[in-house]
Amino acid sequence: MSAADSQNKMITEAEIEQFDRDGVVTFNGPFTGCHIKTLGRIFDRVDEWDDYSRFEPELLEIFQHPFCEEVARRVLRANEVEFMGGGCGRGSRE
């Protein structure tokens, strides 16, 4: 499988369209059961998602995983993305 084929399997065009339409989509990723348990533990403890200072290193590690960054880049149709507290944004460094 080429790098381009691998990239295209990250998230399909249909999944991107679903995200555009519904604002949410689920799909398989490279995460282990340990990652999922960590996310569940963290999400259970966070009461207010606007308090970004509560993001733990494990959560940031998952959000900044190359897979997540590439999916965000494709969904946002951006050349690069940056994690900014509670979400991703697109922009250019000109």
Rosetta silent file (secondary structure, phi, psi, omega in degrees, C-alpha in Angstrom):
SEQUENCE: MSAADSQNKMITEAEIEQFDRDGVVTFNGPFTGCHIKTLGRIFDRVDEWDDYSRFEPELLEIFQHPFCEEVARRVLRANEVEFMGGGCGRGSRE
SCORE:     score description
SCORE:     0.000 S_00000001
   1 L     0.000  131.296 -179.912    0.000    0.000    0.000 S_00000001
   2 L   -76.552  166.388  177.665    1.412    3.379   -0.955 S_00000001
   3 H   -60.972  -38.532  179.248    1.596    6.336    1.423 S_00000001
   4 H   -64.758  -42.020  177.944   -1.224    7.991   -0.532 S_00000001
   5 H   -62.969  -42.405  178.794   -3.412    4.875   -0.185 S_00000001
   6 H   -61.613  -43.021  179.770   -2.669    4.738    3.541 S_00000001
   7 H   -63.266  -42.423 -177.783   -3.571    8.421    3.930 S_00000001
   8 H   -67.439  -21.340  179.294   -6.834    7.968    2.044 S_00000001
   9 L   -83.339  -10.370 -179.539   -7.846    5.129    4.411 S_00000001
  10 L   -60.444  -50.777  179.117   -7.580    7.408    7.466 S_00000001
  11 L  -150.989  131.867 -176.293  -10.968    8.958    6.855 S_00000001
  12 L   -82.372  163.749  175.913  -13.079    8.515    3.758 S_00000001
  13 H   -61.361  -37.027  178.317  -14.672   11.265    1.725 S_00000001
  14 H   -63.084  -38.978  178.146  -18.076    9.944    2.864 S_00000001
  15 H   -68.344  -36.964  176.232  -16.976   10.317    6.508 S_00000001
  16 H   -64.667  -42.856  177.195  -15.762   13.869    5.825 S_00000001
  17 H   -61.864  -40.461  177.427  -19.124   14.668    4.227 S_00000001
  18 H   -62.514  -41.991  177.920  -20.895   13.191    7.272 S_00000001
  19 H   -61.852  -44.171  178.275  -18.756   15.391    9.535 S_00000001
  20 H   -59.743  -39.626 -176.978  -19.600   18.443    7.425 S_00000001
  21 H   -77.648  -46.297 -170.176  -23.289   17.596    7.598 S_00000001
  22 H  -103.991  -16.653 -178.385  -23.639   16.361   11.198 S_00000001
  23 L    82.544    2.611  179.914  -20.642   17.882   12.981 S_00000001
  24 L  -156.154  148.369  175.150  -19.501   14.481   14.221 S_00000001
  25 L  -155.561  146.409  174.198  -18.300   11.186   12.791 S_00000001
  26 L  -115.419  147.065  179.197  -16.807    8.032   14.239 S_00000001
  27 L  -159.939  163.969  179.955  -14.260    5.833   12.498 S_00000001
  28 L   -75.606  145.591  177.679  -11.531    3.356   13.334 S_00000001
  29 L  -139.044 -174.022 -174.230   -8.091    4.631   14.224 S_00000001
  30 L   -86.122   18.706 -171.376   -4.742    3.331   15.431 S_00000001
  31 L   -88.937  145.074 -177.885   -5.597    3.570   19.115 S_00000001
  32 L   -89.782  170.912  174.709   -5.240    0.736   21.575 S_00000001
  33 H   -58.442  -33.629  177.438   -7.558   -0.312   24.357 S_00000001
  34 H   -63.409  -43.530  176.973   -5.200    1.513   26.706 S_00000001
  35 H   -59.850  -45.163 -177.523   -5.723    4.769   24.780 S_00000001
  36 H   -64.249  -42.342  177.779   -9.511    4.313   24.902 S_00000001
  37 H   -63.030  -40.751  178.585   -9.457    3.615   28.666 S_00000001
  38 H   -61.750  -46.322  178.241   -7.314    6.714   29.213 S_00000001
  39 H   -60.126  -44.719  179.573   -9.766    8.852   27.222 S_00000001
  40 H   -60.789  -43.206  179.220  -12.718    7.446   29.146 S_00000001
  41 H   -62.375  -44.275 -178.745  -11.033    8.116   32.484 S_00000001
  42 H   -68.532  -46.071 -178.734  -10.190   11.695   31.507 S_00000001
  43 H   -62.330  -34.752  177.903  -13.602   12.456   29.989 S_00000001
  44 H   -64.233  -29.253 -176.446  -15.309   11.150   33.135 S_00000001
  45 H   -90.237  -20.402 -175.770  -13.350   13.656   35.243 S_00000001
  46 L   -84.550  116.760  179.836  -13.736   16.768   33.082 S_00000001
  47 L   -88.426  -40.267 -176.458  -16.812   18.741   34.125 S_00000001
  48 L  -123.022  113.119 -178.256  -16.316   21.844   32.022 S_00000001
  49 L   -73.944   -8.090  177.054  -14.743   21.494   28.573 S_00000001
  50 L   -87.064    0.304  175.494  -14.054   25.198   28.415 S_00000001
  51 L   -97.067   79.426 -174.389  -11.424   24.768   31.157 S_00000001
  52 H   -67.397  -16.671  179.936   -8.589   23.762   28.832 S_00000001
  53 H   -67.560  -14.019 -179.183   -6.026   23.954   31.612 S_00000001
  54 H   -85.633   -3.485  179.135   -7.372   20.617   32.844 S_00000001
  55 L   -65.264  129.129 -176.646   -6.185   18.753   29.769 S_00000001
  56 L   -92.058  158.467 -179.743   -3.772   16.119   30.894 S_00000001
  57 H   -54.540  -37.167  179.553   -0.593   15.071   29.098 S_00000001
  58 H   -63.652  -37.800  179.198   -2.164   11.727   28.089 S_00000001
  59 H   -69.339  -43.968  177.742   -5.044   13.536   26.403 S_00000001
  60 H   -61.625  -39.278  179.371   -2.743   15.944   24.612 S_00000001
  61 H   -60.078  -41.441  179.247   -0.610   13.023   23.460 S_00000001
  62 H   -69.814  -46.657  179.890   -3.664   11.399   21.854 S_00000001
  63 H   -60.404  -34.014 -177.230   -4.940   14.653   20.305 S_00000001
  64 L   -93.728    9.255  176.421   -1.478   15.361   18.883 S_00000001
  65 L   -59.087  139.275 -179.574   -1.012   11.844   17.520 S_00000001
  66 H   -52.973  -34.390  177.575    0.046   12.053   13.850 S_00000001
  67 H   -61.591  -48.452 -178.925   -3.119   10.162   12.873 S_00000001
  68 H   -63.928  -41.236  179.247   -5.368   12.744   14.575 S_00000001
  69 H   -63.283  -39.789 -179.698   -3.421   15.636   13.094 S_00000001
  70 H   -69.606  -40.427  176.795   -3.700   14.164    9.602 S_00000001
  71 H   -62.549  -44.389  178.496   -7.432   13.513    9.964 S_00000001
  72 H   -60.178  -41.957  179.305   -7.911   17.086   11.236 S_00000001
  73 H   -60.559  -43.428 -178.915   -5.898   18.406    8.281 S_00000001
  74 H   -69.396  -43.006 -178.662   -8.077   16.492    5.826 S_00000001
  75 H   -66.348  -39.973 -179.938  -11.384   17.410    7.516 S_00000001
  76 H   -82.478   -6.354 -178.791  -10.403   21.075    7.768 S_00000001
  77 L    54.193   51.245 -176.492   -8.974   20.989    4.235 S_00000001
  78 L  -124.152  152.697  176.582   -5.800   22.642    5.505 S_00000001
  79 L   -73.167  -28.962  176.477   -2.133   22.196    4.708 S_00000001
  80 L  -151.905  155.050  177.823   -1.323   22.140    8.404 S_00000001
  81 E  -131.180  156.836  176.503   -3.168   22.179   11.698 S_00000001
  82 E  -133.168  137.652  175.519   -2.181   23.123   15.218 S_00000001
  83 E   -77.075  127.968 -177.165   -3.670   21.929   18.461 S_00000001
  84 E  -129.555   83.355  178.402   -4.861   24.969   20.398 S_00000001
  85 L    69.258  -95.096 -173.405   -6.137   24.005   23.825 S_00000001
  86 L  -104.901    9.843 -179.523   -9.494   22.451   23.122 S_00000001
  87 E  -168.714 -175.237  178.552   -9.503   22.058   19.385 S_00000001
  88 E  -111.437  151.050  175.715   -7.715   22.298   16.120 S_00000001
  89 E  -136.283  158.673  177.413   -7.508   25.263   13.862 S_00000001
  90 E  -112.818  155.238  179.217   -6.229   25.839   10.417 S_00000001
  91 L   178.280 -179.881  177.820   -4.115   28.657    9.232 S_00000001
  92 L  -126.251  153.037  177.205   -0.968   29.507    7.470 S_00000001
  93 L  -104.576   80.754 -176.567    2.337   30.683    8.717 S_00000001
  94 L  -100.106    0.000    0.000    3.035   33.419    6.242 S_00000001
